[in-house]
Amino acid sequence: MKLNLLSQTIIKKIVFLLLLIGGIQIQGYSQAILPVTRTIWTGVEPTGWSNFGTTDRMTSFACTGSNAATFDNNNDSAIVNFTGIPLNLTFSLKEAGMASGSKIVVSQSNNGINYTLLGEYGPAPATVIPLNCSPIVISLAGTTRYIKWAYVKISGNCDIDDVNISAGSSLTNPAPQALPYLQNFGTTAFTTYPTGFQGFNGVDGSIVNSQTLAEASAPTTNAAITSQAVAFAAEPSGGLYGFATNS
């Protein structure tokens, strides 16, 4: 009988652990798609969003449309998880009686576990800016996939509204080179692009074979340099040799 009770306890713990792991996985796959915009804070949370402890503001005190989320308790927080490469984060804050030491802490993460600080907003000693719905704009790292707002409360409340996360580009533009330009590619294999060069995926030369098609095409991602042996095997009569010049 004791063995059966022990077995039941172990099974319950395993089931709970599986449910917990499953919940984490579901949260990880529920991502917003860039660009992200939010001005409505009532009802069901949009895809990618999680609020912890915030309340809904449904009066004209809100920055836009009589609708905002209010941080009114210590450790209240909001998190958005998104897919894609971000560029800038824009949001508005409006304080109501925040005392010195109260602040909204904004941070970013690439995995939802380890966060780095983007800024702290509130009365001194935090970043002192007018928290009166003026847009706050922050540049984001291209690897960021999570944004978190957390409230440290001494007294008072703070609203958040008008959130926007703009999409960045996954393409790397090569650095402009001065004229006259000279590049010796040499005769040996190389694995990185010379300065001023960048290759891209998403444009097929066998399909894009006219000026009209070229003008209507767009690359999708950066392309890695194929090894010399593979390139020669695929295109024995093609390649890049000698010098590139422009004057």
C-alpha positions as CSV (number, residue, x, y, z in Angstrom):
1,M,0.0,0.0,0.0
2,K,2.8,2.4,0.8
3,L,4.4,1.6,-2.5
4,N,1.2,2.4,-4.3
5,L,0.9,5.8,-2.5
6,L,4.5,6.6,-3.4
7,S,4.0,5.6,-7.0
8,Q,0.9,7.9,-7.2
9,T,2.8,10.8,-5.7
10,I,5.6,10.3,-8.2
11,I,3.2,10.1,-11.1
12,K,1.4,13.3,-10.0
13,K,4.7,15.1,-9.9
14,I,5.7,13.9,-13.3
15,V,2.4,15.0,-14.8
16,F,2.7,18.4,-13.1
17,L,6.2,18.8,-14.5
18,L,5.1,17.8,-18.0
19,L,2.2,20.3,-17.8
20,L,4.6,23.0,-16.6
21,I,7.1,22.3,-19.4
22,G,4.2,22.2,-21.9
23,G,3.0,25.6,-20.7
24,I,6.5,27.1,-21.2
25,Q,6.7,25.7,-24.7
26,I,3.3,27.1,-25.6
27,Q,4.3,30.5,-24.3
28,G,7.5,30.4,-26.3
29,Y,5.7,29.6,-29.5
30,S,3.0,32.3,-29.0
31,Q,4.8,35.2,-30.5
32,A,3.6,38.5,-31.9
33,I,4.7,39.3,-35.4
34,L,6.5,42.6,-36.1
35,P,5.6,45.4,-36.3
36,V,3.8,45.3,-33.0
37,T,1.3,48.0,-32.0
38,R,-0.8,48.1,-28.9
39,T,-3.2,50.8,-27.6
40,I,-6.0,48.5,-26.3
41,W,-5.4,46.9,-22.9
42,T,-8.8,45.4,-22.0
43,G,-10.0,41.9,-22.9
44,V,-8.0,38.9,-23.9
45,E,-4.2,39.5,-24.1
46,P,-3.0,39.7,-27.7
47,T,-0.7,37.0,-29.1
48,G,2.7,37.3,-27.5
49,W,1.7,39.5,-24.5
50,S,1.6,38.6,-20.8
51,N,0.6,41.0,-18.0
52,F,1.3,40.3,-14.4
53,G,-0.7,42.4,-11.9
54,T,-1.5,45.4,-14.1
55,T,-5.1,46.7,-14.1
56,D,-7.1,48.3,-17.0
57,R,-7.5,52.1,-17.2
58,M,-10.7,53.0,-19.0
59,T,-10.9,56.7,-18.5
60,S,-9.7,59.8,-20.3
61,F,-6.6,59.8,-18.1
62,A,-5.2,57.2,-20.5
63,C,-2.9,58.5,-23.2
64,T,-5.0,57.3,-26.1
65,G,-8.6,56.2,-26.5
66,S,-9.5,56.1,-22.7
67,N,-7.7,52.8,-22.5
68,A,-4.3,52.0,-20.8
69,A,-2.6,49.4,-18.6
70,T,-1.8,50.6,-15.0
71,F,1.1,49.5,-12.9
72,D,-0.3,50.1,-9.4
73,N,1.5,47.5,-7.3
74,N,5.2,46.8,-6.7
75,N,6.5,44.2,-9.2
76,D,3.6,44.6,-11.6
77,S,5.0,43.8,-15.1
78,A,4.1,43.4,-18.8
79,I,6.1,41.3,-21.3
80,V,5.8,41.0,-25.1
81,N,7.5,38.2,-27.0
82,F,7.8,38.7,-30.8
83,T,9.4,37.1,-33.8
84,G,11.5,39.0,-36.3
85,I,14.3,41.5,-36.1
86,P,13.3,44.7,-34.3
87,L,14.4,48.2,-34.9
88,N,12.9,50.7,-32.3
89,L,10.7,50.5,-29.3
90,T,8.2,53.3,-28.8
91,F,5.8,53.7,-25.8
92,S,4.2,56.3,-23.6
93,L,4.0,56.5,-19.8
94,K,1.8,58.7,-17.6
95,E,2.5,58.9,-13.9
96,A,0.0,59.5,-11.1
97,G,1.7,60.5,-7.8
98,M,4.9,58.5,-8.3
99,A,7.3,59.3,-5.5
100,S,11.1,59.4,-5.6
101,G,12.3,55.8,-6.1
102,S,9.2,54.7,-8.0
103,K,10.2,53.7,-11.5
104,I,9.3,51.7,-14.6
105,V,12.2,49.5,-15.5
106,V,12.4,48.6,-19.2
107,S,14.6,45.7,-20.4
108,Q,15.2,43.5,-23.4
109,S,16.1,39.8,-23.8
110,N,16.8,37.3,-26.6
111,N,15.5,34.3,-24.7
112,G,13.0,35.5,-22.1
113,I,15.3,34.6,-19.2
114,N,18.3,36.9,-19.2
115,Y,17.4,40.6,-19.5
116,T,19.5,43.7,-20.1
117,L,18.4,47.1,-19.0
118,L,17.1,49.6,-21.6
119,G,16.1,52.4,-19.2
120,E,14.4,53.4,-15.9
121,Y,11.7,56.0,-15.9
122,G,10.3,58.0,-13.0
123,P,11.2,60.7,-10.6
124,A,14.9,61.1,-9.5
125,P,17.0,59.1,-9.2
126,A,15.5,57.3,-12.2
127,T,15.7,58.9,-15.7
128,V,13.8,62.1,-15.1
129,I,11.6,62.8,-18.1
130,P,8.0,64.1,-18.2
131,L,5.8,61.0,-17.9
132,N,2.9,62.8,-19.5
133,C,2.3,60.6,-22.6
134,S,5.3,61.9,-24.5
135,P,6.7,59.1,-26.7
136,I,9.8,57.3,-25.4
137,V,11.9,55.9,-28.2
138,I,14.6,53.2,-27.7
139,S,16.8,51.5,-30.2
140,L,16.7,47.7,-29.8
141,A,19.3,45.0,-30.4
142,G,18.6,43.0,-33.5
143,T,18.6,39.7,-31.5
144,T,16.0,41.0,-29.0
145,R,12.8,38.9,-28.9
146,Y,11.3,40.0,-25.5
147,I,10.5,43.4,-24.0
148,K,9.7,43.7,-20.3
149,W,8.2,46.6,-18.3
150,A,8.4,46.2,-14.5
151,Y,7.2,48.6,-11.8
152,V,9.2,49.4,-8.7
153,K,6.7,51.2,-6.4
154,I,7.3,53.5,-3.5
155,S,4.0,55.2,-4.0
156,G,1.8,56.2,-6.9
157,N,0.8,54.5,-10.1
158,C,2.0,54.7,-13.8
159,D,0.1,54.0,-17.0
160,I,1.6,52.5,-20.2
161,D,0.1,53.1,-23.6
162,D,0.8,53.5,-27.3
163,V,3.4,50.7,-27.6
164,N,5.0,50.2,-31.0
165,I,7.9,47.9,-32.0
166,S,9.1,48.5,-35.5
167,A,10.6,45.9,-37.7
168,G,14.3,46.1,-38.7
169,S,16.1,44.6,-41.7
170,S,17.9,41.3,-41.8
171,L,20.1,42.6,-44.5
172,T,23.6,44.0,-44.0
173,N,24.5,46.8,-46.3
174,P,28.2,46.8,-47.2
175,A,30.2,49.9,-46.3
176,P,30.6,52.4,-49.1
177,Q,34.1,52.5,-50.5
178,A,36.0,55.5,-51.8
179,L,36.7,56.0,-55.5
180,P,38.9,55.0,-57.2
181,Y,38.2,51.5,-55.9
182,L,40.6,48.5,-56.0
183,Q,40.0,45.0,-54.6
184,N,42.4,42.1,-55.2
185,F,40.5,38.9,-54.7
186,G,43.6,36.8,-55.0
187,T,43.7,33.2,-56.1
188,T,43.1,31.4,-52.8
189,A,39.8,30.6,-51.1
190,F,38.3,33.1,-48.6
191,T,35.4,32.8,-46.2
192,T,34.5,36.4,-45.5
193,Y,33.5,39.2,-47.8
194,P,36.0,41.8,-48.7
195,T,35.2,45.3,-47.4
196,G,32.5,46.8,-49.5
197,F,30.9,43.5,-50.6
198,Q,27.9,41.6,-49.4
199,G,25.9,38.7,-50.9
200,F,22.2,38.1,-50.5
201,N,19.7,35.2,-50.8
202,G,16.3,35.4,-52.4
203,V,17.2,36.5,-55.9
204,D,17.6,33.6,-58.4
205,G,19.7,34.6,-61.5
206,S,18.0,31.9,-63.6
207,I,14.6,33.5,-63.0
208,V,15.5,37.2,-62.6
209,N,16.9,37.5,-66.2
210,S,15.6,41.0,-67.2
211,Q,15.8,44.5,-66.0
212,T,12.1,44.5,-65.2
213,L,12.4,41.4,-63.0
214,A,15.6,42.7,-61.4
215,E,13.9,46.0,-60.5
216,A,10.9,44.1,-59.0
217,S,13.0,41.6,-57.0
218,A,14.2,42.0,-53.4
219,P,16.8,40.0,-51.4
220,T,15.6,38.3,-48.3
221,T,18.6,37.4,-46.1
222,N,22.4,37.7,-46.0
223,A,24.2,35.0,-47.9
224,A,27.2,33.2,-46.6
225,I,30.2,32.6,-49.0
226,T,30.1,29.1,-50.4
227,S,33.4,27.3,-50.1
228,Q,35.6,27.4,-53.2
229,A,35.5,23.6,-53.8
230,V,31.7,23.5,-53.6
231,A,31.4,26.6,-55.9
232,F,33.7,25.2,-58.5
233,A,31.9,21.8,-58.5
234,A,28.5,23.5,-59.0
235,E,29.7,26.2,-61.5
236,P,33.1,25.0,-63.0
237,S,32.9,27.8,-65.6
238,G,31.9,30.6,-63.3
239,G,33.5,32.4,-60.3
240,L,35.1,35.6,-59.2
241,Y,38.7,36.1,-60.2
242,G,41.3,38.8,-60.4
243,F,40.5,42.4,-59.6
244,A,37.4,44.6,-59.1
245,T,37.8,48.2,-60.0
246,N,35.6,51.3,-60.3
247,S,36.7,54.8,-61.0
